[in-house]
Amino acid sequence: MRKDLPPRYYLTHFYEFLHFFEGASATLLTDEAARFISNFKALDEDKQCVVVRAANRKYAVIDRRQFNYAEITAPQQQIDWLIDNGWFGDLSSASISDIAGVLTKEALLGLLGEYTSVSGLASLTKPKLVTLLRNEVEQKGWPASFSSDDYLVCLFDEALRFLLFLYFGNTKSRLNQFSMRDLGVMRTRADSVSDVARFETKEDTQAAWFYANCYRQLNDLSDSELETLSRSDFPQTHGVSACFYKDQLLYALGLKLLGIARSRALEVLARAQSDKAKEKWLRESYKDGATDEVKAALEEIIDNPQSDTLLAFAEDFYARKYHKKRTSAVTDMLRNASRSLEIDVSQNQQVERGVLAHYARHGITGWRTENRLWRSLFGLLFWQQLYEEDTLVTEFDRRPLSLKQNNFYAKFESSIEALLSRLNSKEKLRLHIHKMATQHYGKVNSLFMWSSHLLEPIDALICHGALDAIYALLRMMSKDFENLRDGFPDVMVFDGTLRFEEIKAPGDQLRRNQLVTIQRLQQAGFPVAVTTVKWVRDPQQPYVVVDIETTGGNNSYNRITEIGMVKLIAGVEIDRFQTLINPQRRIPANITRLTGISDDMVQDAPIFAEIADAVAQFTEDAVFVAHNVNFDYGFIKQEFARLERDFRRPKMCTVREMRRTYPGLPSYSLANLTRHFDIEMEQHHRALSDAKAAAQLLTLVFAKDDESVA
């Protein structure tokens, strides 16, 4: 049911926002921000409404003609007063981006037309049009036709943006998140919020704001402005959060300067402490011939690594550049820990699913894991530390401070170790995980998505894995979550022993974070393989050829009346399935004439919900084949969606495959193809008959492919 917000909801939200700055964050405010809050509270309610309406806009420039809101008394008079008292000003103090941003797309095209032809520009997005207009204005000034009379700039914008940054911890979030929360669009974690500040000192707060604000404006700066920024007197940072924003800016600025002022770019990158900035500086400096300096820096990293990711790069780069090692660590991993599997080419869009289906046919159990297994285990095991002992700054935060600052283990070492010591058996660990999942199911968190199957791979890991190895990896994650939060192998497999496998299809590359995570899993004691897939036509791959009859062509509101399925392995039919289905609505007369299926015939037939399990089981691990496959697949997927169930299978279309293998035929309709190839049709437009015919077309495709291979 749609929710409605009261007329002045935004003012209530703004006071909720301002209340945050009365607590632990009060000491972090700049003088300008504190004055803004004090002056705002002194305004009468109508003027406050105007200011908050303006504060909710994306840009610092507003069009006053859009402010005739019914809940504000005499809004234009209120705006005039606010202008006279320094809240709004003319466009002389506004940036071109803010001015252009508030204009409509049509207005932007009209202004661009004053400079040049706008042919072909209408298809561009508004941000691209703003960029074009900014370039023209910077060179030629605003056109004479542009009237600024109705546009105002919010003179409180700098103070507001600072407060938003202090509240949300980024420069992108806006006040509309309060409305999204109240409308039920955005879920928050109000239960985990305590009165804590986002930064440790006022100086760190202002430094963090300087770096974050510069980063926000980076794409709007000219080459000369970028160079000027690189020579700025950058403020010092001490806290973890402030250092993050500094490194973010320095890395982005360094990248932009590489093509403009290379020496300055390297100086900027050298000042950053992030892994990616250090790696970039080392690579670029080596290109410039600073081999001795780079060698010394690499040796220092190897002796005193700040992270596993940087250490992996440094060891690999050092070995290849200074010991003349010819292969990278990634190549070595692929050589030394590699397996190879031949998988049916039909699985090329869902390679991990294809590998697991291949294992299942050989009696080997497997689970799709990727990052979800370890992130969910980490989150459930340490739920108390993350969401009860630690805290969120605001309810809109997703990640606890200790994960943002990457100091989770340092902050909660005694609590973590006490928990692991108490859970000294697999059964105790399993019971703890199930207890946490039961207590907190559905709660918002930044680590994993809840689902009914969440615990299945966790239970398998606990059952078949070594407890010491599980805890070793979880300790590694606790100590360096930032670099061990992703990159985990695609699948977990049990065939007497437990192992993890990273699946690589032809052309796939092993990324650095995957290499690091694989190495850490191996250090913890888990066998890990990199499984390379070769595409073949696997004779043991099941194919299920499907045909359905429906009440009409649109799956949004039409329903299935009959389903027929034929299962093939190695081109031989091994099973079939057919049933009428009660569509729970009238079958149109023209459909009855086409299919012969009437309301009377389906009156006592099962509804789809009653045969859904049978359909899912019959098609499990098989390729879903149909003539015009998207029609049949779309209807069945929609029926499962109505039951709040997922249905995903690899697809193959006999229309497309027949066009590929038998080009040049006058028609590829099922009726014409069966006639051309002399395939018997028992009853056209009945599901099982059509499915059997399409299955024979599939065997023709396979035969033609086999001929081309031979």
C-alpha positions in Angstrom: 0.0 0.0 0.0 1.4 3.4 -1.0 2.4 5.6 1.9 1.7 9.3 2.0 4.0 11.8 3.8 2.5 14.8 5.7 2.8 18.3 4.0 5.9 19.5 5.8 7.6 16.1 6.1 10.9 17.5 4.8 11.1 20.0 7.7 10.6 17.2 10.2 13.4 15.3 8.5 15.7 18.3 8.5 15.3 18.8 12.2 16.0 15.1 12.7 19.2 15.6 10.6 20.2 18.7 12.7 19.6 16.8 15.9 22.6 14.6 15.0 24.9 17.6 15.5 23.8 18.1 19.1 25.6 15.0 20.2 29.2 13.7 19.8 29.6 15.5 16.5 28.9 18.9 17.9 32.6 19.5 18.6 33.5 18.7 14.9 31.5 21.6 13.4 33.2 24.4 11.5 32.2 27.9 12.6 30.3 28.3 9.3 28.3 25.1 9.9 27.5 26.1 13.5 26.3 29.5 12.3 24.1 28.0 9.6 22.4 25.7 12.2 21.9 28.6 14.6 20.6 31.0 12.0 18.3 28.4 10.5 16.6 27.7 13.9 16.0 31.4 14.3 13.9 31.5 11.0 10.1 31.2 11.1 8.7 28.0 9.8 7.7 29.2 6.3 11.2 30.5 5.7 12.7 27.2 7.1 10.5 25.3 4.6 11.9 27.4 1.7 15.5 26.8 2.9 14.9 23.0 3.3 13.2 22.7 -0.1 16.3 24.3 -1.6 18.6 22.1 0.5 16.8 19.0 -1.0 17.8 20.1 -4.5 20.7 18.4 -6.2 22.5 21.6 -7.2 23.3 24.8 -5.4 21.3 26.8 -7.9 17.5 26.9 -7.8 14.7 28.2 -10.0 12.5 30.3 -7.8 9.5 29.7 -10.1 9.4 26.1 -8.9 8.9 27.1 -5.2 5.2 28.0 -5.2 4.4 25.2 -2.7 0.9 25.1 -1.3 2.1 24.5 2.3 4.3 27.6 2.3 2.6 31.0 3.0 3.5 33.6 0.3 6.6 31.6 -0.9 7.9 34.3 -3.2 7.8 36.9 -0.4 9.6 34.5 1.8 12.3 34.1 -0.9 12.7 37.9 -1.2 13.3 38.1 2.5 15.8 35.3 2.4 17.6 37.1 -0.4 17.8 40.3 1.6 19.1 38.4 4.6 21.9 36.6 2.8 20.4 33.1 2.3 20.2 33.3 -1.5 22.2 35.4 -4.0 22.5 36.0 -7.7 24.4 33.7 -10.1 27.7 35.7 -9.8 28.8 33.3 -7.1 27.5 30.1 -8.7 29.5 27.5 -10.6 28.7 26.8 -14.2 28.0 23.2 -13.3 25.4 24.2 -10.7 23.8 26.6 -13.1 23.7 24.2 -16.0 22.6 21.3 -13.7 19.3 23.0 -12.7 18.3 23.7 -16.3 16.0 21.2 -18.2 17.4 19.1 -21.0 15.4 21.3 -23.5 16.9 24.5 -22.0 20.4 23.0 -22.3 19.9 22.2 -25.9 18.5 25.7 -26.6 21.6 27.3 -25.0 24.0 25.0 -26.9 22.1 26.0 -30.1 23.3 29.6 -29.5 26.9 28.4 -30.0 26.7 25.6 -32.5 24.5 23.1 -34.2 22.7 20.7 -31.9 22.1 18.1 -34.5 22.5 14.7 -32.9 22.8 16.1 -29.3 19.3 15.3 -28.3 20.2 11.7 -27.7 22.9 12.6 -25.2 22.4 12.4 -21.4 21.9 15.5 -19.4 25.3 15.2 -17.7 27.0 15.1 -21.1 25.1 18.2 -22.2 26.1 20.0 -19.1 29.7 19.2 -19.8 29.4 20.6 -23.4 27.7 23.7 -22.2 30.3 24.3 -19.5 33.1 24.1 -22.1 31.3 26.6 -24.3 30.6 29.0 -21.5 34.2 28.9 -20.3 35.4 29.9 -23.8 32.7 32.3 -24.9 30.6 33.3 -21.9 26.9 32.9 -21.4 24.8 33.7 -24.5 22.8 37.0 -24.4 19.5 35.1 -24.5 20.1 33.5 -21.1 18.1 35.3 -18.4 19.3 34.7 -14.8 16.5 36.7 -13.2 14.6 33.6 -11.9 17.7 31.7 -10.7 19.3 31.9 -7.3 22.3 30.4 -5.7 22.1 28.9 -2.2 24.7 30.9 -0.2 24.5 28.2 2.5 25.5 25.4 0.2 29.1 25.0 1.5 27.9 24.7 5.1 25.1 22.3 4.1 27.4 20.1 2.0 29.8 19.9 5.0 27.0 18.8 7.3 25.8 16.2 4.9 29.3 14.9 4.6 29.7 14.7 8.4 26.3 12.9 8.7 26.5 10.5 5.8 30.3 10.1 5.4 30.3 10.8 1.7 29.6 13.6 -0.7 26.8 11.9 -2.7 24.1 11.1 -0.2 21.2 13.6 0.1 18.4 14.4 2.5 15.9 12.5 0.3 17.1 9.3 2.1 14.9 10.2 5.1 11.9 10.2 2.8 12.9 7.0 1.2 13.2 5.4 4.6 9.7 6.6 5.7 8.2 5.4 2.4 9.7 2.0 2.9 11.9 2.2 -0.1 15.1 2.1 1.9 15.7 -0.1 4.9 18.0 1.2 7.7 19.6 0.0 10.9 18.2 2.4 13.6 18.7 -0.3 16.2 22.5 -0.3 15.8 23.1 3.5 16.1 25.0 5.1 19.0 26.0 8.6 19.6 29.5 8.5 18.1 31.3 10.8 15.8 32.5 9.8 12.4 35.9 11.5 12.9 38.2 11.7 15.9 39.1 15.4 15.9 37.9 18.7 14.4 41.1 19.0 12.5 40.7 15.5 11.0 37.1 16.4 10.1 38.1 19.5 8.2 40.9 17.7 6.5 38.6 14.8 5.4 36.1 17.4 4.1 38.8 19.1 2.1 39.9 15.9 0.4 36.4 14.6 -0.2 35.1 17.9 -1.6 38.1 18.2 -3.9 37.5 14.6 -5.1 33.9 15.5 -5.8 34.9 18.4 -8.0 37.8 16.7 -9.7 36.1 16.0 -13.0 35.1 19.7 -13.4 38.7 21.0 -13.1 40.8 22.0 -16.1 44.3 20.8 -16.6 45.8 24.0 -15.1 43.4 23.7 -12.2 44.5 20.1 -11.6 48.2 21.2 -11.5 47.3 24.0 -9.1 45.5 21.5 -6.8 48.5 19.2 -6.9 50.6 22.1 -5.4 48.1 22.8 -2.6 49.1 22.8 1.0 47.4 19.5 1.7 46.1 19.4 5.4 47.5 16.7 7.7 45.4 13.7 8.6 45.7 11.3 11.5 42.6 9.2 11.9 41.8 6.2 9.7 38.7 7.8 8.1 40.4 11.1 7.2 43.4 9.2 5.7 41.0 7.3 3.5 39.7 10.5 1.9 43.2 11.8 1.4 44.4 8.7 -0.3 41.2 8.6 -2.5 41.9 12.1 -3.8 45.7 11.7 -4.2 45.2 8.5 -6.3 42.6 10.0 -8.5 44.5 13.2 -8.9 47.7 11.3 -9.7 46.0 9.3 -12.5 44.6 12.5 -14.1 48.0 14.2 -14.0 49.9 11.3 -15.6 49.0 12.6 -19.1 49.4 16.2 -18.2 52.4 16.6 -15.9 54.0 13.2 -15.3 56.6 14.3 -12.7 53.9 16.0 -10.7 51.7 12.9 -11.0 54.4 10.7 -9.5 54.9 13.1 -6.7 51.2 13.0 -5.9 51.0 9.2 -6.1 54.1 8.9 -3.8 52.2 10.9 -1.1 49.3 8.4 -1.0 49.4 5.4 1.3 46.8 3.2 -0.4 47.8 -0.1 -2.0 46.7 0.9 -5.5 48.5 4.2 -5.3 51.7 2.6 -4.2 51.4 -0.1 -7.0 50.8 2.6 -9.6 53.8 4.7 -8.4 56.0 1.6 -8.5 54.9 0.6 -12.0 55.2 4.2 -13.5 58.5 4.9 -11.8 60.0 1.7 -13.1 58.9 2.7 -16.6 60.7 6.0 -16.1 63.9 4.2 -15.3 64.0 4.7 -11.5 65.0 1.1 -11.0 67.1 1.5 -7.9 64.5 3.6 -6.1 61.7 1.1 -7.1 63.9 -1.9 -6.0 64.4 -0.3 -2.5 60.7 0.5 -2.2 59.8 -3.1 -3.1 62.2 -4.6 -0.6 60.7 -2.4 2.1 57.2 -3.6 1.3 58.3 -7.2 1.3 60.0 -6.8 4.7 57.2 -4.7 6.2 54.0 -5.2 4.2 51.0 -3.1 5.0 48.6 -5.6 3.4 48.5 -9.0 1.8 47.4 -7.5 -1.5 50.4 -5.1 -1.7 52.8 -7.9 -0.6 51.5 -10.2 -3.4 52.1 -7.5 -6.0 55.6 -6.5 -4.6 56.9 -10.1 -4.5 55.6 -10.8 -8.0 56.9 -7.5 -9.5 60.3 -7.9 -7.7 60.8 -11.4 -8.9 60.0 -10.6 -12.5 61.8 -7.2 -12.8 64.9 -7.9 -10.7 65.3 -11.7 -10.7 64.3 -12.0 -14.4 61.5 -14.4 -13.5 59.6 -14.9 -16.8 56.1 -15.7 -15.4 53.8 -13.9 -13.1 52.4 -15.2 -9.8 49.0 -15.5 -11.6 50.6 -17.7 -14.3 52.3 -19.8 -11.7 49.0 -20.3 -9.9 47.4 -21.4 -13.2 50.2 -23.8 -13.8 50.6 -25.3 -10.4 47.1 -25.4 -9.0 45.2 -26.0 -12.3 42.6 -28.6 -13.2 40.8 -28.9 -16.5 37.2 -29.9 -17.2 35.3 -30.5 -20.4 31.9 -28.9 -20.1 29.0 -28.8 -22.5 29.1 -25.6 -24.6 25.4 -24.9 -23.7 26.7 -23.8 -20.2 28.8 -21.0 -21.6 26.5 -18.3 -20.0 26.5 -20.0 -16.6 29.8 -21.7 -16.4 29.8 -22.3 -12.6 26.4 -23.9 -12.7 27.6 -26.1 -15.6 30.6 -27.2 -13.6 28.4 -28.1 -10.5 26.0 -30.0 -12.8 28.9 -31.9 -14.3 30.1 -32.9 -10.8 26.6 -33.9 -9.7 26.3 -36.3 -12.7 29.5 -37.9 -11.4 28.2 -38.2 -7.9 30.3 -35.3 -6.5 28.6 -32.7 -4.3 29.2 -29.0 -4.9 28.0 -25.6 -3.8 28.2 -22.2 -5.5 30.1 -20.1 -2.9 32.1 -17.1 -4.2 32.2 -14.3 -1.6 28.9 -15.1 -0.1 30.0 -18.2 1.9 32.8 -16.5 3.8 31.1 -13.1 4.1 28.0 -14.7 5.6 29.9 -16.9 7.9 32.0 -13.9 9.0 28.9 -11.8 9.6 26.9 -14.4 11.5 29.8 -15.6 13.6 30.8 -12.0 14.6 27.3 -10.5 14.6 27.6 -9.4 18.2 30.9 -7.7 17.7 29.9 -6.0 14.4 26.4 -4.9 15.2 26.2 -4.8 19.0 29.6 -4.0 20.4 30.6 -1.9 17.4 28.2 0.8 16.1 26.9 2.6 13.1 27.3 6.4 13.1 23.8 6.9 11.5 21.0 4.5 10.6 21.9 5.0 6.9 25.4 3.5 7.3 25.8 0.0 6.1 29.2 -0.9 7.3 30.2 -0.7 11.0 33.1 1.7 11.7 35.6 -1.1 12.4 35.1 -2.5 8.9 35.3 0.9 7.3 38.5 1.6 9.2 39.8 -1.9 8.7 40.6 -2.3 12.4 38.1 -4.9 13.4 40.5 -7.4 15.0 42.5 -4.6 16.8 39.3 -3.2 18.2 37.7 -6.5 19.3 40.6 -8.9 19.7 39.7 -10.1 23.2 36.0 -10.5 22.3 36.9 -12.4 19.1 39.3 -14.7 20.7 37.0 -15.4 23.6 34.2 -16.3 21.2 36.5 -18.6 19.1 37.8 -20.3 22.3 34.2 -20.9 23.5 33.2 -22.4 20.1 35.8 -25.1 20.3 33.9 -27.8 18.3 32.2 -28.0 15.0 28.8 -28.6 16.6 29.2 -25.5 18.9 30.1 -23.4 15.8 27.2 -24.7 13.8 24.7 -24.1 16.6 26.0 -20.5 17.1 25.6 -19.8 13.4 22.1 -21.1 13.3 21.2 -19.1 16.5 22.5 -15.9 15.0 20.7 -16.5 11.7 17.4 -17.2 13.6 17.7 -14.1 15.8 18.7 -11.7 13.1 17.1 -13.0 9.9 16.2 -10.2 7.5 18.1 -7.5 9.3 20.0 -5.0 7.0 23.7 -5.6 6.9 26.5 -4.8 4.4 28.0 -8.3 4.3 25.5 -10.6 2.7 21.9 -11.0 1.5 19.6 -13.2 3.4 18.0 -16.2 1.7 16.4 -19.5 2.6 19.5 -21.4 1.4 22.1 -19.2 3.2 23.1 -21.9 5.8 23.4 -24.8 3.4 27.0 -24.2 2.2 28.0 -22.9 5.7 26.9 -26.2 7.2 28.8 -28.1 4.5 31.9 -26.1 5.3 31.7 -26.8 9.0 30.9 -30.5 8.5 33.7 -31.3 6.0 36.3 -28.6 6.7 38.9 -28.5 9.4 37.9 -26.2 12.3 41.4 -24.9 12.6 41.5 -23.9 8.9 38.1 -22.2 9.2 39.2 -20.1 12.2 42.5 -19.3 10.6 40.8 -17.8 7.6 38.3 -15.9 9.7 41.1 -14.5 11.8 42.8 -13.3 8.5 39.5 -11.6 7.5 39.2 -10.0 10.9 42.7 -8.6 10.7 42.5 -7.3 7.1 38.9 -7.3 6.0 39.5 -4.6 3.4 41.7 -6.9 1.4 39.9 -10.2 2.2 36.3 -9.2 1.6 36.2 -10.6 -1.9 38.0 -12.7 -4.5 36.9 -16.0 -3.0 36.7 -19.1 -5.3 33.5 -19.7 -7.2 32.6 -23.2 -5.9 33.2 -25.5 -3.0 33.4 -29.3 -3.8 33.3 -32.4 -1.6 34.3 -35.7 -3.1 35.8 -37.3 0.1 37.8 -34.2 0.9 36.7 -30.6 0.8 38.3 -28.2 -1.7 37.6 -24.8 -3.3 37.7 -24.2 -7.0 38.0 -20.9 -9.0 36.3 -21.6 -12.4 37.8 -20.0 -15.5 36.2 -20.2 -18.9 38.3 -19.6 -22.0 39.5 -16.0 -22.0 38.9 -15.4 -18.3 41.7 -13.9 -16.2 42.7 -14.5 -12.6 42.5 -11.1 -10.9 44.9 -9.9 -8.2 42.3 -10.1 -5.4 41.5 -13.6 -6.4 45.1 -14.6 -6.3 45.6 -13.1 -2.8 42.4 -14.8 -1.5 43.4 -18.2 -2.9 46.8 -17.9 -1.3 45.3 -17.1 2.1 42.9 -20.0 1.8 45.9 -22.3 1.1 47.8 -20.8 4.0 44.8 -21.5 6.3 44.9 -25.1 5.2 42.3 -25.5 2.4 43.0 -27.2 -0.9 42.3 -24.7 -3.7 42.4 -25.4 -7.5 42.0 -23.1 -10.5 39.7 -25.1 -12.8 39.9 -24.2 -16.5 36.9 -25.1 -18.6 37.1 -26.4 -22.2 33.9 -26.2 -24.2 32.8 -29.5 -25.8 29.6 -31.2 -26.7 29.2 -33.4 -23.6 27.1 -36.5 -24.5 26.0 -36.8 -20.9 24.5 -33.3 -20.8 20.7 -33.5 -20.4 18.6 -31.4 -22.7 14.9 -30.8 -21.9 12.8 -29.7 -24.9 9.8 -27.8 -23.7 6.6 -26.6 -25.3 3.7 -24.8 -23.6 0.3 -23.6 -24.6 -1.1 -20.4 -23.0 -4.1 -18.2 -22.8 -2.3 -15.5 -24.8 1.1 -14.1 -25.8 2.0 -11.8 -22.9 3.3 -13.6 -19.8 2.6 -10.6 -17.5 -1.2 -11.5 -17.4 -1.7 -14.6 -19.5 -1.2 -18.1 -18.0 -0.1 -21.6 -19.1 -2.7 -24.1 -20.1 -0.5 -27.1 -21.0 3.2 -28.1 -20.7 5.0 -30.8 -22.5 8.7 -31.8 -22.0 11.0 -34.3 -23.5 14.4 -35.1 -21.9 17.3 -36.1 -24.1 20.7 -37.5 -23.3 23.1 -38.2 -26.1 20.2 -37.5 -28.5 18.1 -40.3 -27.0 14.8 -39.6 -25.3 15.0 -40.9 -21.7 11.9 -39.3 -20.2 8.9 -37.1 -20.9 6.4 -35.0 -19.0 3.0 -33.7 -19.9 0.0 -32.1 -18.1 -2.8 -29.7 -18.7 -2.8 -26.8 -16.3 -5.7 -24.8 -14.9 -4.9 -21.2 -15.8 -7.3 -19.8 -13.2 -8.9 -17.7 -15.9 -11.0 -18.1 -19.0 -9.4 -19.4 -22.2 -10.3 -17.1 -25.1 -12.3 -18.7 -28.0 -9.6 -18.0 -30.6 -7.0 -19.8 -28.4 -9.4 -22.8 -28.0 -9.8 -22.9 -31.8 -6.0 -22.8 -32.2 -5.0 -25.4 -29.5 -8.2 -27.4 -29.0 -7.8 -26.7 -25.2 -11.1 -25.5 -23.7 -12.2 -24.3 -20.2 -13.9 -27.7 -19.6 -10.6 -29.6 -20.3 -8.6 -27.6 -17.7 -11.4 -27.3 -15.1 -10.0 -30.2 -13.0 -6.4 -29.9 -14.0 -3.8 -28.9 -11.4 -2.8 -25.2 -11.1 0.9 -24.3 -11.8 1.7 -24.2 -8.1 0.8 -27.8 -7.8 3.2 -29.0 -10.6 6.0 -26.4 -10.0 8.2 -28.8 -8.1 7.8 -31.5 -10.8 8.8 -28.9 -13.5 11.8 -27.8 -11.5 13.0 -31.3 -10.8 12.5 -32.4 -14.5 14.6 -29.5 -15.8 17.2 -29.5 -13.0 20.8 -29.4 -14.4 19.4 -29.6 -17.9 19.5 -27.2 -20.9 16.1 -25.6 -21.5 15.3 -26.0 -25.2 12.3 -24.7 -27.1 11.3 -23.4 -30.5 11.5 -19.6 -29.9 12.8 -20.3 -26.4 12.3 -16.9 -24.9 8.5 -17.4 -25.2 8.3 -20.7 -23.3 11.1 -19.8 -20.8 9.6 -16.4 -20.1 6.2 -17.9 -19.2 7.6 -20.6 -17.0 10.0 -18.1 -15.2 7.0 -15.8 -14.6 5.0 -18.6 -13.1 7.8 -19.4 -10.7 8.1 -15.7 -9.9 4.4 -15.6 -8.9 5.3 -18.3 -6.4 8.3 -16.1 -5.2 10.6 -18.8 -6.6 13.6 -18.4 -8.9 13.9 -20.4 -12.1 17.1 -20.2 -14.0 18.3 -22.7 -16.6 20.8 -22.4 -19.6 18.7 -21.9 -22.7 18.9 -23.0 -26.3 16.6 -22.0 -29.2 15.9 -24.5 -32.0 14.9 -21.6 -34.3 18.4 -20.1 -34.0 20.2 -23.4 -34.0 18.3 -24.5 -37.2 19.2 -21.2 -38.9 22.8 -21.8 -38.0 23.1 -25.4 -39.1 20.6 -25.4 -42.0 20.8 -21.9 -43.5 18.7 -20.7 -46.5 15.4 -22.5 -45.7 12.2 -20.5 -46.7 10.8 -20.7 -43.2 11.9 -21.7 -39.7 8.5 -22.1 -38.1 7.9 -25.4 -36.3 5.2 -26.5 -38.8 7.3 -25.7 -41.9 10.5 -27.3 -40.5 8.7 -30.5 -39.5 7.2 -30.6 -43.0 10.6 -30.0 -44.7 12.3 -32.7 -42.7 9.4 -35.1 -42.8 9.0 -35.1 -39.0 5.6 -36.5 -37.8 3.4 -34.1 -35.9 0.7 -35.9 -33.9 -1.3 -32.7 -33.0 0.1 -29.3 -33.8 -0.3 -26.7 -31.0 -0.5 -29.3 -28.4 2.4 -29.2 -26.0 3.9 -32.7 -25.9 3.4 -33.1 -29.7 5.3 -29.9 -30.4 8.0 -30.7 -27.8 8.6 -34.1 -29.4 8.9 -32.4 -32.8 11.3 -29.8 -31.5 13.3 -32.6 -29.9 13.8 -34.1 -33.3 15.0 -30.8 -34.7 17.5 -30.7 -31.9 18.9 -34.1 -32.9 19.3 -32.8 -36.4 21.3 -29.9 -35.1 23.5 -32.2 -33.1 24.0 -34.5 -36.2 25.0 -31.5 -38.3 27.5 -30.3 -35.7 29.0 -33.8 -35.4 29.4 -33.8 -39.2 31.3 -30.5 -39.2 33.7 -31.8 -36.4 34.3 -35.0 -38.4 
